[in-house]
Amino acid sequence: MAKNFRLFIKETLEIGKIITLDENQTHYLKDVVKYSIKDNLLCFDNQNGEFICQLIEANKKGYKIKISKKTKEKKQCPDIWILFAPLKKDNTDFVIEKATELGCRRIIPTITQNTNTTNIKVERYTAQSIEAAEQCRRTDLPEIVSPQSLTSLLETWPCDRSLYFMDESLQSAPFLQILKAEPNNKAAILIGPEGGFSPEELNRLRNSPFAFGATLGPRILRAETAALAALSCWQLIVGDWNTK
């Protein structure tokens, strides 16, 4: 029996290998999606791609699956990073989930002067991104980086990577216009906190040779909305949505 369910497996996957699922995965197959012996599922490992696997043993200690066939090679998402000031819990979860779905390669929680939360849990962010990758059929996982201050990031920034910061002052050019004029397939998007960048931070960004201010239209967007809109713009013009 075939079912449209997908799991990330931490172990390396290869045809013929038998793997014992962990407690949470076993619980999900048993109690949520009601899997039975000989049911198939899709698994990926962030290394070798995606495989069809069959449930071959069901017990309380942990379900066992056997890898039978490769369906996809691993495909790395485009080289776009998202830097954002952590928000309240649900809004941060939303950004992590949608950034994963939109094909972001690296996610960096960024501490600014006006960041209004210190409740930053990288393990939780990683779990959110894994769940999103399982559902959107990515074969790679985004890298979740430990929180860093904006100051330290700017001091060590790689100069060959464009950093586009979303300018709430609306004094910068539209993001789509900037991307069409000078596309860079090695880039990052910076979203400020709910209180906006401080004057000192804006001055530092505007004087950094690798940083470019951009606007997302005539309205001020919530931080989580701006993150999605900016990633969508980049994917459309530069990334893997670009069909030119």
C-alpha positions as a Python dict, from the first residue, in 0.01 Angstrom:
ca = {
    (1, 'M'): (0, 0, 0),
    (2, 'A'): (138, 343, -92),
    (3, 'K'): (84, 649, 125),
    (4, 'N'): (197, 1005, 64),
    (5, 'F'): (398, 1046, 385),
    (6, 'R'): (758, 1165, 414),
    (7, 'L'): (1024, 1155, 687),
    (8, 'F'): (1368, 1301, 741),
    (9, 'I'): (1611, 1031, 860),
    (10, 'K'): (1933, 1129, 1038),
    (11, 'E'): (2109, 810, 928),
    (12, 'T'): (2266, 775, 583),
    (13, 'L'): (2019, 613, 345),
    (14, 'E'): (2115, 342, 98),
    (15, 'I'): (1918, 72, -83),
    (16, 'G'): (1869, -244, 124),
    (17, 'K'): (1947, -81, 460),
    (18, 'I'): (1714, -142, 755),
    (19, 'I'): (1659, 147, 996),
    (20, 'T'): (1482, 163, 1331),
    (21, 'L'): (1279, 481, 1361),
    (22, 'D'): (1298, 694, 1674),
    (23, 'E'): (1018, 723, 1930),
    (24, 'N'): (854, 1030, 1777),
    (25, 'Q'): (860, 889, 1424),
    (26, 'T'): (724, 557, 1544),
    (27, 'H'): (443, 732, 1731),
    (28, 'Y'): (351, 934, 1423),
    (29, 'L'): (338, 633, 1192),
    (30, 'K'): (147, 424, 1445),
    (31, 'D'): (-99, 667, 1601),
    (32, 'V'): (-136, 955, 1355),
    (33, 'V'): (-109, 824, 999),
    (34, 'K'): (-197, 464, 1099),
    (35, 'Y'): (74, 280, 906),
    (36, 'S'): (69, -100, 877),
    (37, 'I'): (325, -362, 776),
    (38, 'K'): (421, -334, 404),
    (39, 'D'): (305, 27, 379),
    (40, 'N'): (549, 254, 192),
    (41, 'L'): (674, 600, 278),
    (42, 'L'): (930, 843, 139),
    (43, 'C'): (1246, 927, 334),
    (44, 'F'): (1537, 1166, 278),
    (45, 'D'): (1864, 1215, 466),
    (46, 'N'): (2004, 1554, 353),
    (47, 'Q'): (2289, 1361, 191),
    (48, 'N'): (2188, 1107, -73),
    (49, 'G'): (1841, 1215, -182),
    (50, 'E'): (1496, 1064, -138),
    (51, 'F'): (1403, 695, -119),
    (52, 'I'): (1095, 473, -107),
    (53, 'C'): (1098, 277, 219),
    (54, 'Q'): (872, -1, 342),
    (55, 'L'): (755, -60, 696),
    (56, 'I'): (873, -416, 771),
    (57, 'E'): (834, -445, 1149),
    (58, 'A'): (602, -273, 1394),
    (59, 'N'): (663, -296, 1767),
    (60, 'K'): (661, -75, 2074),
    (61, 'K'): (1039, -26, 2075),
    (62, 'G'): (1043, 134, 1731),
    (63, 'Y'): (913, 69, 1382),
    (64, 'K'): (1163, -64, 1129),
    (65, 'I'): (1177, 39, 766),
    (66, 'K'): (1372, -104, 473),
    (67, 'I'): (1502, 120, 195),
    (68, 'S'): (1398, -17, -143),
    (69, 'K'): (1439, 243, -421),
    (70, 'K'): (1580, 592, -482),
    (71, 'T'): (1329, 844, -618),
    (72, 'K'): (1539, 1165, -622),
    (73, 'E'): (1898, 1274, -597),
    (74, 'K'): (1973, 1540, -340),
    (75, 'K'): (1920, 1888, -485),
    (76, 'Q'): (2071, 2186, -305),
    (77, 'C'): (1843, 2488, -283),
    (78, 'P'): (1972, 2820, -426),
    (79, 'D'): (2231, 3009, -224),
    (80, 'I'): (2002, 3254, -47),
    (81, 'W'): (2019, 3328, 327),
    (82, 'I'): (1760, 3493, 549),
    (83, 'L'): (1866, 3703, 849),
    (84, 'F'): (1583, 3813, 1075),
    (85, 'A'): (1537, 3956, 1422),
    (86, 'P'): (1354, 3689, 1626),
    (87, 'L'): (988, 3764, 1685),
    (88, 'K'): (727, 3635, 1926),
    (89, 'K'): (707, 3254, 1927),
    (90, 'D'): (436, 3189, 1668),
    (91, 'N'): (567, 3453, 1428),
    (92, 'T'): (921, 3315, 1445),
    (93, 'D'): (788, 2964, 1382),
    (94, 'F'): (604, 3103, 1080),
    (95, 'V'): (922, 3260, 936),
    (96, 'I'): (1124, 2938, 986),
    (97, 'E'): (854, 2725, 823),
    (98, 'K'): (797, 2950, 523),
    (99, 'A'): (1166, 3026, 466),
    (100, 'T'): (1221, 2651, 444),
    (101, 'E'): (934, 2609, 199),
    (102, 'L'): (1065, 2899, -12),
    (103, 'G'): (1402, 2729, -55),
    (104, 'C'): (1622, 2929, 182),
    (105, 'R'): (1965, 2767, 231),
    (106, 'R'): (2068, 2930, 561),
    (107, 'I'): (1860, 3091, 839),
    (108, 'I'): (2036, 3327, 1082),
    (109, 'P'): (1852, 3470, 1387),
    (110, 'T'): (1998, 3821, 1413),
    (111, 'I'): (2007, 4031, 1729),
    (112, 'T'): (1956, 4402, 1666),
    (113, 'Q'): (1923, 4694, 1905),
    (114, 'N'): (1543, 4675, 1891),
    (115, 'T'): (1502, 4296, 1896),
    (116, 'N'): (1220, 4242, 2146),
    (117, 'T'): (1264, 3875, 2240),
    (118, 'T'): (1542, 3673, 2397),
    (119, 'N'): (1354, 3343, 2375),
    (120, 'I'): (1569, 3197, 2097),
    (121, 'K'): (1571, 2817, 2069),
    (122, 'V'): (1779, 2684, 1781),
    (123, 'E'): (1668, 2325, 1847),
    (124, 'R'): (1305, 2430, 1808),
    (125, 'Y'): (1386, 2618, 1488),
    (126, 'T'): (1562, 2309, 1351),
    (127, 'A'): (1260, 2090, 1430),
    (128, 'Q'): (1031, 2341, 1256),
    (129, 'S'): (1249, 2345, 946),
    (130, 'I'): (1264, 1963, 930),
    (131, 'E'): (886, 1937, 946),
    (132, 'A'): (850, 2199, 672),
    (133, 'A'): (1109, 2024, 452),
    (134, 'E'): (926, 1692, 494),
    (135, 'Q'): (604, 1847, 372),
    (136, 'C'): (736, 2062, 86),
    (137, 'R'): (947, 1776, -60),
    (138, 'R'): (1288, 1938, -26),
    (139, 'T'): (1575, 1691, -38),
    (140, 'D'): (1805, 1921, 161),
    (141, 'L'): (1763, 2102, 491),
    (142, 'P'): (1835, 2469, 560),
    (143, 'E'): (2123, 2537, 796),
    (144, 'I'): (1998, 2696, 1118),
    (145, 'V'): (2273, 2916, 1261),
    (146, 'S'): (2307, 3015, 1627),
    (147, 'P'): (2194, 3372, 1702),
    (148, 'Q'): (2445, 3642, 1612),
    (149, 'S'): (2446, 4017, 1662),
    (150, 'L'): (2404, 4237, 1359),
    (151, 'T'): (2728, 4412, 1452),
    (152, 'S'): (2934, 4092, 1448),
    (153, 'L'): (2773, 3976, 1123),
    (154, 'L'): (2861, 4299, 946),
    (155, 'E'): (3218, 4286, 1076),
    (156, 'T'): (3278, 3940, 929),
    (157, 'W'): (3049, 3952, 624),
    (158, 'P'): (3183, 3786, 305),
    (159, 'C'): (3214, 4070, 54),
    (160, 'D'): (3114, 3852, -243),
    (161, 'R'): (2766, 3799, -95),
    (162, 'S'): (2513, 4077, -145),
    (163, 'L'): (2318, 4169, 169),
    (164, 'Y'): (1979, 4321, 90),
    (165, 'F'): (1823, 4493, 391),
    (166, 'M'): (1454, 4581, 383),
    (167, 'D'): (1438, 4958, 434),
    (168, 'E'): (1133, 5068, 634),
    (169, 'S'): (1212, 5434, 561),
    (170, 'L'): (1101, 5363, 199),
    (171, 'Q'): (1401, 5566, 78),
    (172, 'S'): (1552, 5278, -121),
    (173, 'A'): (1467, 5141, -465),
    (174, 'P'): (1212, 4858, -507),
    (175, 'F'): (1365, 4516, -447),
    (176, 'L'): (1250, 4372, -780),
    (177, 'Q'): (1412, 4665, -963),
    (178, 'I'): (1742, 4611, -779),
    (179, 'L'): (1744, 4238, -851),
    (180, 'K'): (1667, 4285, -1221),
    (181, 'A'): (1947, 4542, -1257),
    (182, 'E'): (2218, 4348, -1070),
    (183, 'P'): (2118, 3988, -987),
    (184, 'N'): (2352, 3802, -754),
    (185, 'N'): (2303, 3428, -708),
    (186, 'K'): (2497, 3444, -379),
    (187, 'A'): (2290, 3667, -155),
    (188, 'A'): (2124, 3727, 180),
    (189, 'I'): (1812, 3912, 293),
    (190, 'L'): (1802, 4103, 621),
    (191, 'I'): (1469, 4172, 793),
    (192, 'G'): (1472, 4415, 1085),
    (193, 'P'): (1287, 4385, 1416),
    (194, 'E'): (932, 4498, 1485),
    (195, 'G'): (1069, 4832, 1610),
    (196, 'G'): (1283, 4878, 1299),
    (197, 'F'): (1659, 4926, 1269),
    (198, 'S'): (1816, 5189, 1491),
    (199, 'P'): (1963, 5501, 1322),
    (200, 'E'): (2313, 5367, 1398),
    (201, 'E'): (2234, 5033, 1236),
    (202, 'L'): (2087, 5195, 926),
    (203, 'N'): (2392, 5418, 894),
    (204, 'R'): (2623, 5117, 925),
    (205, 'L'): (2426, 4923, 665),
    (206, 'R'): (2415, 5212, 419),
    (207, 'N'): (2792, 5253, 446),
    (208, 'S'): (2873, 4885, 395),
    (209, 'P'): (2984, 4818, 35),
    (210, 'F'): (2810, 4480, 23),
    (211, 'A'): (2475, 4602, 165),
    (212, 'F'): (2186, 4738, -41),
    (213, 'G'): (1865, 4892, 91),
    (214, 'A'): (1543, 4777, -75),
    (215, 'T'): (1171, 4835, -42),
    (216, 'L'): (883, 4594, -89),
    (217, 'G'): (620, 4844, -196),
    (218, 'P'): (450, 5155, -59),
    (219, 'R'): (330, 4994, 266),
    (220, 'I'): (518, 4900, 582),
    (221, 'L'): (499, 4522, 619),
    (222, 'R'): (509, 4314, 934),
    (223, 'A'): (848, 4145, 975),
    (224, 'E'): (718, 3796, 897),
    (225, 'T'): (537, 3925, 587),
    (226, 'A'): (849, 4108, 468),
    (227, 'A'): (1059, 3792, 502),
    (228, 'L'): (824, 3594, 277),
    (229, 'A'): (781, 3874, 24),
    (230, 'A'): (1156, 3934, -8),
    (231, 'L'): (1241, 3565, -45),
    (232, 'S'): (971, 3528, -309),
    (233, 'C'): (1112, 3824, -505),
    (234, 'W'): (1464, 3680, -502),
    (235, 'Q'): (1351, 3332, -604),
    (236, 'L'): (1144, 3479, -888),
    (237, 'I'): (1425, 3689, -1038),
    (238, 'V'): (1744, 3503, -943),
    (239, 'G'): (1663, 3165, -784),
    (240, 'D'): (1503, 2841, -896),
    (241, 'W'): (1172, 3003, -992),
    (242, 'N'): (1350, 3191, -1269),
    (243, 'T'): (1278, 3011, -1595),
    (244, 'K'): (1473, 3241, -1829),
}
